Amino acid sequence: MEGRDELDTPGPTRKKQRNQHKPIPSEQELWPIIKYYWSLGFNDKCIASHTIDHFDQMEYGLSDTTVKRLRNKWGLKGTRQQRHTHETLAPFIQEIRSRFPTMGARTMVSTLRLDYGIKAAEKSVREYLLLTEPEAVLARKRYQWKRKVFWCAGVNDLIVLDQHDKWKRFELYIHAGLDPFSGYIHWLKVWWTNRNPKLIASYYLDAAARQEGIPLLTQSDCGRENNSVANCHTWIRHQLDPSLRDTLQHRWKYKTHNIKSEAFYSYFRRRFSPGFESILDYGIRSNLLDLADPLERLLFRTPRRQDKRKILPCGIPAIIRDKPNMYGAKDYKIIVSPEMLNDARQQWAPPDDPVFELVPPSFQRHVQAIYTTLGRPTVSSATFWTTYARLLEALRTVPDEICVPDEILQEASAFEVEVPILSNLRNIRMGDIPIGESVEKITGLRSAVCDDSEDEVARSLYESGEEMDADEMGLDLREFADFTDSE
């Protein structure tokens, strides 16, 4: 009884404790972010870590357990849950193979995940390729990199740009700009020319607008088409930092020293180009396309309608770009206002210039109207020439007065305008620049490029703009060139 009386005696009132876990963001906000990191192949712990960076961590929390629960709810299954076999993977791999004939297992795994939402073990894909195309696997094994050293201070230290003319026979010209530190591709454009300075400047300004800033420097070979980018970037740097007014904030690379863009195009040629070149060549061999015919040239250029439902993830380089601190690096991006970018665009890439028209607007309207009457057929690598032939046949029946006359199709060379480089500016690509304050003054880089004396060689390379073979520097870079058997 004593014990009972003691229990029944009212004591001090206990406050109800709140749950110690922070609330999670709404599922509507979490869905696209978790889906994005899942598509990059991250596990639940990594997804939680990266996802919560998008929210106020003082207010919200997110655990890997919660990520797993939400994944299961949304049908974002892992590799083991999907349980793919050679038989279930076969149709998807064959479809990818039709577009990318030389793709290896590791890249194939990423493509399956990004394009089809399929998570498959690299081992399974490699085994399938060994069974179905053993000779091709052996051919990929024999490929070897020639290692070179390229020094870059961090994200947005540099954007390298270059053109690519291997599709000239199709009257298609390629231009790319990338961040060599992260490998992030700022643009990869196909147009009917890549020699017009205003067009190339627009690529640079579009990239600057997307990330709301510019790098410290731009770099290219000595092609005249890059003059507007050099001028535009220099003009913006001068507006933001008057101490740089006597320098050109662009680095020219001579001969074959624009190494990062060359490496990118080498990969582009091996992995991406062969399948698409095969499709384009088929149209010419089969007499489906005559580039001497003005009507066919315009129809071939006409863009298909945008598919707004499709999302193209940027890939892992985007993580390095967005979160350089995770890789022990810095982001040297210089914030630029939209107003300043618009001023630069009016000077170096005026939007009303005819070089920005893929086809005349009147012709585009006629093609879209015919495309609609045909039932808006899906355009893919498999249906491209069939759709093209149907559109061409329909266009042949259009009255002559609404067809585009021959003279509207000028040669691309007619749009290759001369843009002189800004005068009285020092070129920063000088091998005798002293280490220290001069480099900081010329580039605007306020922190030391390298702090350790053992990095003296790399620092001098950065300042001179040169690259060297790894063997010349006595460096062992094997840890950066570790390939799978199938790659």
C-alpha positions as CSV (number, residue, x, y, z in Angstrom):
1,M,0.0,0.0,0.0
2,E,2.8,2.2,0.8
3,G,4.2,1.9,-2.7
4,R,0.8,2.5,-4.2
5,D,0.2,5.6,-2.2
6,E,3.6,6.8,-3.3
7,L,2.7,6.2,-6.9
8,D,-0.6,7.9,-6.6
9,T,0.9,11.0,-5.1
10,P,0.8,13.7,-7.8
11,G,4.2,15.1,-8.6
12,P,5.5,17.9,-10.7
13,T,3.9,18.2,-14.2
14,R,6.2,16.9,-17.0
15,K,6.4,18.8,-20.2
16,K,5.8,16.9,-23.4
17,Q,9.1,16.7,-25.3
18,R,9.2,17.7,-29.0
19,N,10.5,15.4,-31.6
20,Q,14.3,15.9,-31.8
21,H,14.3,15.4,-35.6
22,K,13.8,18.4,-37.8
23,P,10.9,18.4,-40.3
24,I,11.7,17.4,-43.9
25,P,10.9,19.7,-46.8
26,S,7.7,19.0,-48.7
27,E,7.6,16.0,-51.1
28,Q,6.8,18.3,-54.0
29,E,10.1,20.2,-53.4
30,L,12.1,17.0,-52.7
31,W,10.9,15.1,-55.8
32,P,12.9,16.7,-58.6
33,I,16.0,17.1,-56.4
34,I,16.1,13.5,-55.2
35,K,15.2,12.2,-58.7
36,Y,18.2,14.2,-60.1
37,Y,20.7,12.8,-57.6
38,W,19.2,9.3,-58.0
39,S,19.7,9.6,-61.8
40,L,23.4,10.3,-61.2
41,G,23.8,7.0,-59.4
42,F,24.2,8.2,-55.9
43,N,23.3,6.0,-52.9
44,D,20.7,7.1,-50.3
45,K,23.3,8.6,-47.9
46,C,24.8,10.7,-50.7
47,I,21.4,11.7,-52.0
48,A,20.4,12.9,-48.5
49,S,23.6,14.8,-48.1
50,H,23.4,16.6,-51.5
51,T,19.7,17.2,-51.3
52,I,19.6,19.0,-48.0
53,D,22.1,21.5,-49.4
54,H,19.3,22.9,-51.3
55,F,17.4,23.9,-48.2
56,D,17.9,25.8,-44.9
57,Q,19.5,23.3,-42.7
58,M,18.7,25.3,-39.6
59,E,15.0,24.5,-40.4
60,Y,15.0,21.2,-42.3
61,G,16.7,17.9,-42.0
62,L,16.8,14.8,-44.2
63,S,18.1,11.3,-43.5
64,D,19.1,8.4,-45.8
65,T,16.2,6.4,-44.2
66,T,13.7,9.1,-45.4
67,V,15.3,9.1,-48.8
68,K,14.9,5.4,-49.1
69,R,11.3,5.6,-48.0
70,L,10.5,8.3,-50.6
71,R,12.4,6.4,-53.3
72,N,10.3,3.3,-52.8
73,K,7.1,5.4,-52.8
74,W,8.1,7.1,-56.1
75,G,9.3,3.9,-57.7
76,L,13.0,5.0,-57.9
77,K,14.4,1.5,-57.4
78,G,18.0,0.6,-56.9
79,T,20.1,-1.8,-58.9
80,R,19.2,-4.9,-56.8
81,Q,15.5,-4.0,-56.7
82,Q,15.3,-3.7,-60.5
83,R,16.9,-7.1,-60.9
84,H,17.8,-6.7,-64.6
85,T,19.2,-9.6,-66.5
86,H,20.9,-9.9,-69.9
87,E,17.5,-10.6,-71.5
88,T,15.8,-7.5,-70.0
89,L,18.8,-5.2,-70.7
90,A,19.2,-6.4,-74.3
91,P,16.6,-4.2,-76.1
92,F,17.8,-1.0,-74.3
93,I,21.4,-1.7,-75.0
94,Q,20.7,-2.4,-78.6
95,E,18.8,0.9,-78.9
96,I,21.7,2.7,-77.4
97,R,24.2,0.9,-79.6
98,S,22.3,2.1,-82.7
99,R,23.1,5.6,-81.6
100,F,26.5,5.1,-80.1
101,P,28.3,2.2,-81.8
102,T,31.5,2.6,-79.8
103,M,30.2,3.2,-76.3
104,G,31.8,1.1,-73.5
105,A,30.2,-0.5,-70.5
106,R,30.8,2.3,-68.0
107,T,29.2,4.9,-70.2
108,M,26.5,2.5,-71.2
109,V,25.5,2.1,-67.5
110,S,25.2,5.9,-67.2
111,T,23.2,6.2,-70.4
112,L,20.8,3.5,-69.2
113,R,20.2,5.3,-66.0
114,L,19.8,8.8,-67.5
115,D,17.8,8.0,-70.6
116,Y,15.7,5.0,-69.4
117,G,15.7,5.1,-65.6
118,I,17.4,1.7,-65.6
119,K,19.9,0.9,-62.9
120,A,22.1,-2.0,-64.0
121,A,25.3,-3.3,-62.6
122,E,28.4,-2.5,-64.7
123,K,29.4,-6.1,-64.4
124,S,26.2,-7.3,-66.0
125,V,26.5,-4.8,-68.9
126,R,30.2,-5.7,-69.4
127,E,29.3,-9.4,-69.5
128,Y,26.6,-8.8,-72.1
129,L,28.9,-6.8,-74.3
130,L,31.6,-9.5,-74.1
131,L,29.0,-12.0,-75.2
132,T,27.6,-10.0,-78.1
133,E,30.6,-8.0,-79.3
134,P,33.9,-9.4,-78.0
135,E,35.9,-7.9,-80.8
136,A,34.6,-4.4,-80.1
137,V,35.4,-4.8,-76.4
138,L,39.0,-5.7,-77.2
139,A,39.3,-2.7,-79.6
140,R,38.3,-0.4,-76.7
141,K,40.8,-2.0,-74.4
142,R,43.6,-1.1,-76.8
143,Y,42.9,2.6,-76.6
144,Q,45.4,4.5,-74.5
145,W,45.5,8.1,-73.3
146,K,48.6,10.3,-73.8
147,R,48.8,11.9,-70.4
148,K,49.3,15.7,-70.1
149,V,49.3,18.1,-67.2
150,F,47.0,21.0,-67.3
151,W,47.0,23.4,-64.3
152,C,43.8,25.1,-63.3
153,A,43.2,26.9,-60.0
154,G,39.5,25.9,-59.6
155,V,36.0,26.1,-60.8
156,N,35.4,29.1,-63.1
157,D,39.1,29.9,-63.3
158,L,38.9,29.3,-67.0
159,I,36.5,28.5,-69.9
160,V,38.1,27.0,-72.9
161,L,36.4,27.1,-76.3
162,D,37.0,25.6,-79.7
163,Q,35.3,24.8,-83.0
164,H,34.9,21.4,-84.7
165,D,34.5,21.0,-88.4
166,K,34.2,17.2,-88.9
167,W,30.6,17.5,-89.9
168,K,31.3,20.0,-92.7
169,R,30.1,17.6,-95.4
170,F,26.6,17.8,-93.8
171,E,26.9,21.6,-93.6
172,L,26.8,21.3,-89.8
173,Y,29.4,23.0,-87.6
174,I,30.1,22.4,-83.9
175,H,31.3,24.7,-81.2
176,A,31.9,23.9,-77.5
177,G,32.9,25.7,-74.3
178,L,33.8,23.9,-71.1
179,D,35.3,24.4,-67.6
180,P,38.5,22.3,-67.6
181,F,38.6,22.0,-63.8
182,S,35.2,20.3,-63.4
183,G,34.7,19.0,-67.0
184,Y,31.4,20.8,-67.0
185,I,30.2,21.5,-70.6
186,H,28.8,25.1,-70.7
187,W,27.7,24.7,-74.3
188,L,27.9,22.2,-77.2
189,K,26.2,23.8,-80.2
190,V,25.5,22.7,-83.8
191,W,24.7,25.4,-86.3
192,W,25.2,26.1,-90.0
193,T,28.4,28.0,-89.2
194,N,30.9,28.3,-86.4
195,R,33.0,31.1,-87.8
196,N,30.9,34.1,-87.0
197,P,32.2,36.0,-84.0
198,K,28.7,37.3,-83.0
199,L,27.4,33.7,-82.9
200,I,30.3,32.5,-80.7
201,A,29.9,35.5,-78.4
202,S,26.2,34.6,-77.9
203,Y,27.2,31.1,-76.7
204,Y,29.5,32.7,-74.1
205,L,26.9,35.2,-73.0
206,D,24.1,32.6,-72.7
207,A,26.4,30.5,-70.5
208,A,27.2,33.6,-68.4
209,A,23.5,34.4,-68.0
210,R,22.7,30.8,-66.9
211,Q,25.2,30.8,-64.1
212,E,24.9,34.6,-63.4
213,G,28.6,35.1,-63.7
214,I,31.8,34.7,-65.7
215,P,35.2,33.0,-65.2
216,L,38.4,34.8,-64.5
217,L,39.7,34.1,-68.0
218,T,38.6,32.7,-71.4
219,Q,40.9,30.7,-73.6
220,S,40.9,29.6,-77.2
221,D,43.0,29.0,-80.3
222,C,43.8,32.0,-82.5
223,G,40.8,31.7,-84.8
224,R,39.2,35.1,-85.7
225,E,35.8,33.8,-84.7
226,N,36.9,33.9,-81.0
227,N,37.7,37.6,-81.1
228,S,34.3,38.7,-79.9
229,V,34.5,36.4,-76.9
230,A,37.9,37.8,-76.1
231,N,36.6,41.4,-76.4
232,C,33.3,40.8,-74.6
233,H,34.9,39.0,-71.6
234,T,37.7,41.6,-71.4
235,W,35.1,44.5,-71.5
236,I,33.1,43.0,-68.7
237,R,36.3,42.4,-66.6
238,H,37.4,46.0,-67.1
239,Q,33.9,47.3,-66.1
240,L,34.1,45.4,-62.9
241,D,37.8,45.9,-62.1
242,P,39.4,49.0,-63.5
243,S,42.9,47.8,-62.4
244,L,42.8,45.3,-65.3
245,R,42.2,47.9,-68.0
246,D,45.7,47.4,-69.6
247,T,45.3,43.7,-70.1
248,L,43.4,41.4,-72.4
249,Q,41.6,38.9,-70.2
250,H,41.7,36.1,-72.8
251,R,44.5,33.6,-73.3
252,W,45.4,32.5,-76.8
253,K,46.7,29.0,-77.4
254,Y,49.0,28.3,-80.4
255,K,49.3,25.1,-82.5
256,T,47.7,22.2,-80.6
257,H,48.0,23.5,-77.1
258,N,44.3,24.1,-76.4
259,I,44.5,20.7,-74.8
260,K,41.2,20.5,-72.9
261,S,39.0,21.2,-75.8
262,E,41.0,18.9,-78.0
263,A,40.6,16.1,-75.5
264,F,36.9,16.8,-75.3
265,Y,36.5,16.5,-79.1
266,S,38.6,13.4,-79.1
267,Y,36.1,11.8,-76.8
268,F,33.2,13.3,-78.8
269,R,34.6,11.7,-82.0
270,R,35.0,8.3,-80.4
271,R,31.8,8.0,-78.4
272,F,29.1,10.4,-79.8
273,S,29.8,11.1,-83.5
274,P,29.9,7.6,-85.1
275,G,26.3,6.8,-84.7
276,F,25.0,10.2,-85.8
277,E,27.4,10.3,-88.7
278,S,26.1,6.9,-89.9
279,I,22.6,8.3,-89.8
280,L,23.5,11.4,-91.8
281,D,25.6,9.5,-94.3
282,Y,22.7,7.2,-94.9
283,G,20.6,10.1,-96.1
284,I,23.2,11.3,-98.6
285,R,24.1,7.8,-99.8
286,S,20.4,7.0,-100.4
287,N,19.8,10.3,-102.2
288,L,17.3,11.4,-99.6
289,L,19.3,14.7,-99.1
290,D,20.7,16.9,-101.8
291,L,22.5,19.8,-100.1
292,A,22.7,21.6,-103.5
293,D,18.9,22.0,-103.5
294,P,18.0,25.1,-101.5
295,L,14.6,23.6,-100.3
296,E,16.3,20.5,-99.0
297,R,19.0,22.4,-97.3
298,L,16.5,24.5,-95.4
299,L,14.3,21.5,-94.5
300,F,17.4,19.7,-93.2
301,R,18.2,22.7,-91.0
302,T,14.7,23.1,-89.6
303,P,14.5,22.5,-85.9
304,R,12.0,20.0,-84.6
305,R,9.6,21.2,-82.0
306,Q,11.0,21.3,-78.4
307,D,9.9,18.4,-76.1
308,K,9.3,20.3,-72.9
309,R,8.8,17.1,-70.9
310,K,12.3,15.9,-71.4
311,I,15.0,16.7,-68.7
312,L,18.7,16.2,-69.5
313,P,20.8,15.9,-66.4
314,C,24.2,17.5,-66.7
315,G,26.1,14.7,-65.0
316,I,28.7,14.5,-62.3
317,P,30.7,17.5,-63.5
318,A,27.8,19.7,-62.4
319,I,28.3,18.5,-58.8
320,I,32.0,19.6,-59.0
321,R,30.9,22.9,-60.4
322,D,28.1,23.5,-57.9
323,K,30.0,22.2,-54.8
324,P,33.7,22.7,-55.4
325,N,34.3,22.8,-51.6
326,M,33.6,19.0,-51.5
327,Y,36.7,18.5,-53.8
328,G,39.0,20.9,-51.9
329,A,38.6,23.6,-54.6
330,K,37.2,27.1,-54.9
331,D,34.8,28.7,-57.2
332,Y,36.3,31.9,-58.9
333,K,33.1,32.9,-60.6
334,I,32.7,36.7,-60.9
335,I,29.1,37.8,-60.4
336,V,27.7,39.9,-63.3
337,S,24.4,41.7,-63.4
338,P,21.9,40.9,-66.1
339,E,22.0,44.5,-67.2
340,M,25.8,44.3,-67.9
341,L,25.3,41.1,-69.8
342,N,22.6,42.7,-71.9
343,D,24.9,45.6,-72.7
344,A,27.6,43.2,-73.7
345,R,25.2,41.3,-75.9
346,Q,24.1,44.5,-77.7
347,Q,27.8,45.2,-78.5
348,W,29.1,41.8,-79.4
349,A,26.1,39.6,-80.2
350,P,23.1,41.7,-81.2
351,P,20.0,39.3,-81.2
352,D,18.6,40.7,-84.5
353,D,21.7,39.6,-86.5
354,P,20.7,37.2,-89.3
355,V,23.3,34.7,-88.2
356,F,20.9,33.7,-85.4
357,E,18.2,32.5,-87.8
358,L,18.5,28.8,-88.4
359,V,15.9,29.1,-91.2
360,P,13.8,32.1,-92.4
361,P,10.8,32.5,-90.1
362,S,8.3,32.2,-93.0
363,F,9.8,28.9,-94.0
364,Q,9.7,27.7,-90.4
365,R,6.0,28.5,-90.2
366,H,5.2,26.5,-93.4
367,V,7.1,23.5,-92.2
368,Q,5.4,23.5,-88.8
369,A,2.0,23.7,-90.5
370,I,2.8,20.7,-92.7
371,Y,4.3,18.8,-89.8
372,T,1.0,19.3,-87.9
373,T,-1.1,18.0,-90.8
374,L,1.1,14.9,-90.9
375,G,0.1,14.2,-87.3
376,R,3.3,15.5,-85.6
377,P,5.2,12.2,-85.9
378,T,7.9,11.6,-83.4
379,V,11.4,12.5,-84.7
380,S,14.2,10.2,-83.5
381,S,17.3,8.7,-84.9
382,A,15.2,5.8,-86.2
383,T,12.5,7.9,-87.8
384,F,14.5,11.0,-88.9
385,W,14.8,10.2,-92.6
386,T,11.2,8.9,-92.9
387,T,9.8,12.1,-91.4
388,Y,12.1,14.2,-93.5
389,A,11.0,12.5,-96.8
390,R,7.3,13.0,-95.9
391,L,7.9,16.7,-95.2
392,L,9.9,17.2,-98.4
393,E,7.2,15.5,-100.5
394,A,4.6,17.8,-98.9
395,L,6.7,20.9,-99.4
396,R,7.1,20.0,-103.1
397,T,3.4,20.5,-103.5
398,V,3.4,24.0,-101.9
399,P,2.7,26.8,-104.4
400,D,5.9,28.4,-105.7
401,E,5.1,31.9,-104.3
402,I,5.6,30.7,-100.7
403,C,8.7,28.7,-101.3
404,V,12.0,30.3,-100.3
405,P,14.0,31.6,-103.2
406,D,17.6,30.4,-103.8
407,E,19.2,33.8,-103.0
408,I,18.1,33.7,-99.4
409,L,20.5,30.8,-98.8
410,Q,23.9,32.6,-98.7
411,E,27.1,30.7,-98.1
412,A,28.1,30.4,-94.5
413,S,31.3,32.3,-95.4
414,A,29.1,35.4,-96.1
415,F,28.5,35.6,-92.4
416,E,32.2,35.4,-91.3
417,V,32.6,39.1,-90.3
418,E,35.9,40.6,-89.1
419,V,36.0,41.7,-85.5
420,P,39.4,43.3,-84.4
421,I,40.8,42.6,-81.0
422,L,40.6,45.6,-78.5
423,S,43.7,47.6,-79.0
424,N,46.5,48.7,-76.6
425,L,46.1,45.7,-74.3
426,R,48.8,43.4,-73.0
427,N,48.4,39.8,-73.7
428,I,48.5,37.7,-70.4
429,R,50.0,34.7,-72.1
430,M,53.6,35.5,-71.3
431,G,56.2,33.0,-70.1
432,D,58.2,35.5,-68.2
433,I,55.5,36.7,-65.8
434,P,57.0,36.7,-62.3
435,I,55.2,34.7,-59.6
436,G,53.3,36.7,-57.1
437,E,51.7,40.1,-57.3
438,S,52.0,40.5,-61.0
439,V,49.9,37.4,-61.7
440,E,47.3,38.5,-59.2
441,K,47.1,41.9,-60.9
442,I,47.0,40.6,-64.5
443,T,44.4,37.9,-63.9
444,G,42.5,39.4,-60.9
445,L,43.2,36.3,-58.9
446,R,43.4,37.5,-55.4
447,S,44.5,34.2,-53.7
448,A,47.7,32.4,-54.3
449,V,47.7,30.0,-57.2
450,C,49.8,27.5,-55.2
451,D,51.0,27.7,-51.7
452,D,53.5,24.8,-51.6
453,S,57.0,25.3,-53.0
454,E,56.8,21.8,-54.5
455,D,54.0,23.1,-56.8
456,E,56.4,25.6,-58.3
457,V,56.4,23.9,-61.7
458,A,52.6,23.7,-61.8
459,R,52.3,27.4,-60.9
460,S,54.7,28.5,-63.6
461,L,52.7,26.4,-66.1
462,Y,49.5,28.2,-65.0
463,E,51.1,31.6,-65.4
464,S,52.7,30.8,-68.8
465,G,49.6,29.0,-70.1
466,E,51.6,26.0,-71.3
467,E,51.0,22.3,-70.9
468,M,53.6,19.5,-70.7
469,D,53.6,15.8,-71.0
470,A,53.5,14.1,-67.6
471,D,56.8,12.3,-68.5
472,E,58.5,15.7,-69.1
473,M,57.6,16.8,-65.6
474,G,58.5,13.5,-64.0
475,L,55.0,13.0,-62.7
476,D,53.1,9.7,-62.2
477,L,49.5,10.3,-63.1
478,R,48.4,6.6,-63.2
479,E,45.8,7.3,-60.5
480,F,44.0,9.6,-62.9
481,A,43.9,7.2,-65.8
482,D,42.3,4.1,-64.3
483,F,40.0,2.5,-66.9
484,T,37.7,-0.4,-66.9
485,D,38.3,-3.3,-69.4
486,S,35.3,-2.2,-71.4
487,E,36.4,1.5,-71.7
